[in-house]
Every structure is written in C-alpha cells, then in structure tokens.
Amino acid sequence: MAIRSLPDLQASTSTVFVTGATGFIGQRLVSALSEQGIHVLAMVRPGNKPDSRIPKTCEQVAVGLTEVDKLADIVTACSAVIYCAGSVRGRNAADFSGANINGIKALLEAMERSNSAVPLLLLSSLAASRPELSDYAYSKYAGEQLLRGTALNWTVLRPPAVYGPGDREMLPILKMIRRGVLVRTGPADQRLSLLHVDDLVSAMTAWLSAPQNCRHTIYAIDDGTPGGYDWKAMGEAVNGKNIKVLAVPGFILAGVARLNLLFSGLLGYAPMLSPGKVRELVHAKWLCDNRGFTEATGWQPKLDLRQGARKLFEA
C-alpha cells in the first residue's frame, strides 16, 4: 500500500491512529486492529517507500513525532489515538526525551489545536513508577505527567517487561533459560511481573471498547500471576527442568554498564545496559495489579509465563 498524503485522509466509523507502529509492540497492535476490521492509520517515518513491516490492510501516514501541524490533520480523521512510540536505549536523558517526552508533547498540542476530543491511550512502562532510578524511567514518568495537565480523555498503561515474537530485549534471557542456564541479574528474592505481547495488545483493544471507563487513570497490568515471579519460578516456567543459575554480582553489572557507556560514546551507539538500567535490574519489586483495568474493561490476560514461553518456542 502506498503512503497516503495527509489531505486525502478519510476517517471511517472506527479509525485508530497508532504511533510507534513499526516497533515490537506496535506491529502486533496494528495487525490485531486490522484483523478486527478497524481502520488503522499507522505512523511511519517520512520517506518515499511504504514500510514493509506494516500490514497492507493498514493505511500508512508519514509524519515526524513532533510535526504538530501534520499531527493535527491526522487526529481530526481519527476516533482514537494510541501512542506506542518510545525510546528504550540511550546514553543520557536527551536520548530518551524525543519519543518519551517531546513526541507526547507535540501530539497533545496537535489534539488541543484541532479541538480533538478523541480518547488517547499512552503506552508507558512500569519503570515510570520509579522515576528516580534511570533516565529512561524518568522520561516515561515525565511523559505521563504531560497528560495530567490536560482535560483530554486519556488513559495510561504501564506494562512490566513484555516478551513475545519480535522481542529483542527479553528473548535472549528466555532463550538461555530454555537452554538450561538462568543468568540472575537481580536479588535472589526479587519479584517480577511479566506480560506476553499478545495479552498487552488485547488490553489495548479492550480499552478501545471502553475508554470512558478508563478516563484519567494509570493502570499497571501483567499476566495475572499473583505476586509476580521470582527467579526460580521463571526458570521452572520456561524450562520445566533443573537449570543452572548464574548470579551476576551487582558490582560486575555496574562495571560493565560503565564500560558500555564509555564505548557507546566513542562508537556512537545507544546502549541498553547503562548505570540507570542496572538500578532498574536490581530493584527489589516490579509488580502490577490488574483489578482496576479488568473492572473498567473486562480484560483478562490469557498467557502466564509457562504458556507464553511454550507459545514462543514451540510455535
């Protein structure tokens, strides 16, 4: 499908504008929406060629995250907006601010400029609940705070670590566990919530059916496992057998992160493992509670880690 020029956009009864449509979660979301018969406007970077990662049934719109005038034209053709764009790698605060703060600010300005009353769903992160830990966590928190200052019909979802087909962050960890080796990067008694990408997508589509019930609310959602997982439970869920546990001391993680930060500056890449990420990795609890979101939308997760890992590796 060719990329549609903005003046030609036409809204159907249900038209959803999705930013971050080419990302891990965004790709799964736009595919699911399209399969449900929803007209999708998928945001892609400005250019001449359609992005092959977007289903042909979706309408691609080329626009930059901070192009307020163009965004205002787009939101007038929509019945809902889902903001999935995000930056997860970086050396400093500025590396995270583009998508996690400035893009949200531009979208809100566009919605206010066009007098748009359509509901907005922001996909944030559970890290936003601990903004003091890292530049990434703070950027997610700051992005949420921008919504709090508006009268728009907004909702925020804070998922924990998300895994599934197309994931590049959790997949290496799960693959090692599958091979019988668990590399523990956090405390032995650490508790972690997790969420399969398909359950996250189903949560976002559930929100579409009841955005008014979720107005001005932040929800942290997971796979429904009470109290999350400790490392032993993660190993058993993914492998089901006796596995070898390799505990990585915090000082080693911190040292590797400092070296990674140094080399990223010399070589010009955005690091995943940074001192801030280490503080996230060793935090004692990353836990969610589905009750509020389930009450508002009826959503229920379908895949715990055992089922999600089986779906991921045995498909």
C-alpha positions as CSV (number, residue, x, y, z in Angstrom):
1,M,0.0,0.0,0.0
2,A,1.3,3.4,-0.9
3,I,1.8,6.1,1.8
4,R,-1.3,8.3,1.9
5,S,-0.9,12.1,1.7
6,L,-2.4,13.9,4.7
7,P,-5.1,15.9,2.8
8,D,-6.5,12.6,1.4
9,L,-7.1,11.0,4.8
10,Q,-10.7,9.9,5.4
11,A,-12.0,8.6,8.7
12,S,-14.2,5.5,8.8
13,T,-16.6,4.8,11.6
14,S,-13.6,3.5,13.6
15,T,-10.2,4.9,12.8
16,V,-7.3,4.5,15.1
17,F,-4.0,6.4,14.7
18,V,-1.1,4.4,16.1
19,T,2.4,5.9,16.7
20,G,5.3,3.5,17.1
21,A,3.6,1.2,14.6
22,T,6.9,-0.3,13.4
23,G,8.1,-1.3,16.8
24,F,7.9,-4.7,18.6
25,I,4.5,-3.9,20.2
26,G,3.2,-1.5,17.6
27,Q,3.5,-4.1,14.8
28,R,1.4,-6.6,16.8
29,L,-1.1,-4.0,17.7
30,V,-1.8,-2.7,14.2
31,S,-2.1,-6.3,12.9
32,A,-4.6,-7.1,15.6
33,L,-6.6,-3.9,15.0
34,S,-6.7,-4.6,11.2
35,E,-7.8,-8.2,11.8
36,Q,-10.7,-6.8,13.8
37,G,-11.8,-4.7,10.9
38,I,-10.6,-1.4,12.4
39,H,-9.3,1.2,10.0
40,V,-5.7,1.9,11.1
41,L,-3.6,4.9,10.4
42,A,0.0,3.6,11.1
43,M,2.6,6.3,11.7
44,V,5.8,5.8,9.7
45,R,8.9,7.9,9.3
46,P,8.8,10.4,6.4
47,G,10.1,8.8,3.2
48,N,9.1,7.7,-0.2
49,K,8.5,3.9,0.3
50,P,5.9,2.2,2.3
51,D,7.2,0.3,5.3
52,S,7.0,-3.5,4.7
53,R,6.6,-4.2,8.4
54,I,3.1,-2.7,8.4
55,P,0.2,-4.9,7.1
56,K,-1.1,-4.0,3.7
57,T,-4.5,-3.6,5.2
58,C,-3.3,-0.6,7.3
59,E,-3.0,2.9,5.9
60,Q,0.5,4.4,6.4
61,V,0.9,8.0,7.1
62,A,4.4,9.5,7.0
63,V,4.9,12.1,9.7
64,G,7.5,13.0,12.3
65,L,6.7,12.7,16.0
66,T,7.0,16.5,16.6
67,E,5.3,17.7,13.4
68,V,2.4,19.4,15.2
69,D,0.5,20.7,12.1
70,K,0.5,17.3,10.3
71,L,-0.4,15.5,13.5
72,A,-3.4,17.9,14.0
73,D,-4.6,16.9,10.5
74,I,-4.3,13.3,11.3
75,V,-6.1,13.3,14.7
76,T,-9.1,15.1,13.1
77,A,-9.6,11.9,11.0
78,C,-9.5,9.5,14.0
79,S,-11.8,8.1,16.5
80,A,-8.9,7.1,18.9
81,V,-5.2,7.6,19.2
82,I,-2.8,5.0,20.7
83,Y,0.7,6.3,21.4
84,C,3.2,3.4,21.3
85,A,6.3,5.3,20.2
86,G,9.1,5.0,22.7
87,S,12.9,5.0,23.2
88,V,14.4,2.3,25.4
89,R,18.1,2.8,24.7
90,G,20.3,5.8,25.4
91,R,23.4,7.3,27.0
92,N,21.7,10.2,28.7
93,A,18.3,12.0,29.3
94,A,18.3,13.6,25.9
95,D,18.4,10.2,24.2
96,F,15.1,9.2,25.8
97,S,13.3,12.6,25.6
98,G,12.5,12.6,21.8
99,A,9.8,9.8,21.8
100,N,9.1,9.6,25.5
101,I,8.5,13.3,26.2
102,N,8.7,15.5,23.1
103,G,6.6,13.3,20.9
104,I,3.8,13.2,23.5
105,K,4.0,16.9,24.0
106,A,3.6,17.5,20.2
107,L,0.7,15.1,20.0
108,L,-1.1,16.8,22.9
109,E,-0.6,20.2,21.3
110,A,-1.9,18.8,18.0
111,M,-5.0,17.4,19.7
112,E,-5.7,20.7,21.5
113,R,-5.1,22.7,18.4
114,S,-7.6,20.6,16.4
115,N,-10.1,20.6,19.3
116,S,-10.0,16.8,19.2
117,A,-12.0,15.0,21.9
118,V,-11.0,11.5,20.8
119,P,-9.6,9.2,23.5
120,L,-5.9,8.8,23.8
121,L,-4.1,5.7,25.2
122,L,-0.4,6.2,26.2
123,L,1.7,3.0,26.4
124,S,4.1,3.8,29.1
125,S,6.1,1.5,31.3
126,L,6.1,0.2,34.9
127,A,9.5,1.9,35.1
128,A,7.6,5.2,35.3
129,S,6.6,4.2,38.9
130,R,10.3,4.6,39.9
131,P,11.4,7.7,38.0
132,E,14.4,8.2,40.3
133,L,16.1,5.0,39.0
134,S,17.1,6.0,35.5
135,D,16.8,8.5,32.7
136,Y,14.5,6.1,30.9
137,A,12.2,5.7,33.9
138,Y,12.1,9.5,34.4
139,S,11.3,10.1,30.7
140,K,8.4,7.7,30.9
141,Y,7.1,9.4,34.1
142,A,7.6,12.9,32.6
143,G,5.6,11.8,29.5
144,E,2.7,10.7,31.7
145,Q,2.8,14.0,33.6
146,L,2.1,15.9,30.4
147,L,-1.2,14.1,30.1
148,R,-2.2,15.0,33.7
149,G,-2.2,18.7,32.8
150,T,-4.8,18.3,30.1
151,A,-8.6,17.8,30.0
152,L,-8.3,15.2,27.2
153,N,-9.8,11.8,27.6
154,W,-6.5,10.0,28.3
155,T,-5.5,6.6,29.7
156,V,-2.1,5.3,30.6
157,L,-1.0,1.6,30.5
158,R,2.2,0.7,32.4
159,P,3.2,-2.8,31.4
160,P,6.1,-4.6,33.0
161,A,8.7,-6.5,30.9
162,V,7.0,-7.6,27.7
163,Y,8.0,-10.6,25.7
164,G,6.9,-12.5,22.7
165,P,7.5,-12.8,18.9
166,G,9.6,-9.9,17.7
167,D,11.0,-9.0,21.1
168,R,14.8,-8.3,21.3
169,E,15.2,-7.5,25.0
170,M,13.7,-10.4,26.9
171,L,14.2,-13.0,24.2
172,P,17.9,-13.6,24.9
173,I,17.2,-14.2,28.6
174,L,14.4,-16.6,27.8
175,K,16.5,-18.5,25.2
176,M,19.2,-19.0,27.8
177,I,16.7,-20.3,30.3
178,R,15.3,-22.6,27.7
179,R,18.9,-24.0,27.2
180,G,19.2,-24.6,30.9
181,V,21.1,-21.5,32.1
182,L,19.5,-18.8,34.1
183,V,21.6,-15.6,34.4
184,R,20.2,-13.8,37.5
185,T,20.8,-10.1,37.4
186,G,18.7,-9.1,40.4
187,P,18.5,-10.1,44.0
188,A,17.6,-13.7,44.8
189,D,14.3,-12.6,46.4
190,Q,13.4,-10.2,43.6
191,R,9.8,-10.3,42.3
192,L,8.9,-9.5,38.7
193,S,5.7,-9.1,36.8
194,L,5.7,-10.1,33.2
195,L,3.3,-9.8,30.2
196,H,3.1,-11.5,26.8
197,V,2.8,-9.1,24.0
198,D,-0.5,-10.6,22.7
199,D,-2.1,-10.0,26.1
200,L,-0.8,-6.4,26.1
201,V,-2.3,-6.0,22.6
202,S,-5.6,-7.5,23.8
203,A,-5.6,-5.0,26.7
204,M,-5.2,-2.1,24.3
205,T,-8.0,-3.3,22.1
206,A,-10.2,-3.8,25.2
207,W,-9.5,-0.2,26.1
208,L,-10.9,0.9,22.7
209,S,-14.3,-0.5,23.7
210,A,-14.5,1.4,27.0
211,P,-12.2,4.4,27.0
212,Q,-14.6,6.5,29.0
213,N,-14.4,3.9,31.9
214,C,-10.7,4.5,32.0
215,R,-10.6,8.2,31.8
216,H,-7.7,9.9,33.6
217,T,-6.4,6.7,35.0
218,I,-3.0,4.9,35.1
219,Y,-3.0,1.1,35.1
220,A,-0.1,-1.2,35.7
221,I,-1.1,-4.6,34.2
222,D,0.6,-8.0,34.0
223,D,-0.1,-11.7,33.2
224,G,-2.2,-12.2,36.4
225,T,0.3,-14.2,38.3
226,P,-0.2,-13.2,42.0
227,G,3.0,-11.6,43.3
228,G,4.8,-12.0,40.0
229,Y,7.7,-14.4,39.6
230,D,10.9,-15.0,41.5
231,W,13.9,-16.3,39.5
232,K,13.2,-19.9,40.4
233,A,9.6,-19.6,39.2
234,M,10.8,-18.0,35.9
235,G,13.2,-20.9,35.4
236,E,10.6,-23.5,36.0
237,A,8.1,-21.8,33.8
238,V,10.4,-21.5,30.8
239,N,12.4,-24.7,31.1
240,G,10.5,-27.0,33.4
241,K,13.6,-28.8,34.4
242,N,16.6,-28.3,36.7
243,I,18.6,-25.4,35.5
244,K,21.9,-23.8,36.3
245,V,21.7,-20.5,38.0
246,L,24.5,-17.9,37.4
247,A,24.2,-15.0,39.7
248,V,25.8,-11.8,38.4
249,P,27.1,-9.6,41.3
250,G,25.8,-6.1,41.2
251,F,29.3,-4.6,41.1
252,I,30.1,-6.6,37.9
253,L,26.9,-5.3,36.3
254,A,27.7,-1.8,37.3
255,G,31.2,-2.1,35.9
256,V,30.1,-3.5,32.6
257,A,27.4,-0.7,32.4
258,R,30.1,2.0,32.9
259,L,32.3,0.5,30.2
260,N,29.3,0.2,27.9
261,L,28.5,3.8,28.5
262,L,32.1,4.8,27.6
263,F,32.3,2.8,24.4
264,S,28.8,3.9,23.3
265,G,30.1,7.5,23.4
266,L,33.2,6.6,21.4
267,L,31.5,4.4,18.9
268,G,28.2,6.3,18.6
269,Y,25.6,3.7,19.6
270,A,22.7,3.8,22.0
271,P,23.4,1.4,24.9
272,M,20.8,-0.8,26.5
273,L,22.9,-1.6,29.6
274,S,23.7,1.6,31.4
275,P,24.1,2.5,35.1
276,G,20.5,3.5,35.2
277,K,19.4,0.2,33.6
278,V,21.4,-1.6,36.3
279,R,19.5,0.2,39.0
280,E,16.3,-1.0,37.3
281,L,17.6,-4.5,37.1
282,V,18.4,-4.8,40.8
283,H,15.3,-3.1,42.1
284,A,13.5,-5.5,44.5
285,K,10.0,-5.5,43.1
286,W,8.4,-4.7,39.8
287,L,4.8,-5.7,40.4
288,C,1.4,-4.9,38.8
289,D,-2.3,-5.3,39.7
290,N,-4.9,-5.9,37.0
291,R,-8.0,-5.4,39.2
292,G,-8.8,-1.8,38.2
293,F,-8.3,-2.3,34.5
294,T,-10.3,-5.5,34.5
295,E,-13.1,-3.8,36.3
296,A,-13.1,-1.0,33.8
297,T,-12.8,-3.1,30.6
298,G,-13.4,-6.7,31.3
299,W,-9.9,-7.6,30.1
300,Q,-8.3,-10.7,31.4
301,P,-4.8,-12.0,30.4
302,K,-4.6,-15.4,28.8
303,L,-0.9,-16.4,29.0
304,D,1.2,-16.8,32.1
305,L,4.9,-17.3,31.6
306,R,4.7,-21.1,31.1
307,Q,2.0,-20.7,28.4
308,G,3.7,-17.7,26.8
309,A,7.1,-19.5,26.6
310,R,5.5,-22.5,25.1
311,K,3.8,-20.4,22.5
312,L,7.0,-18.5,21.8
313,F,9.3,-21.5,21.5
314,E,7.0,-24.3,20.2
315,A,5.0,-22.4,17.6
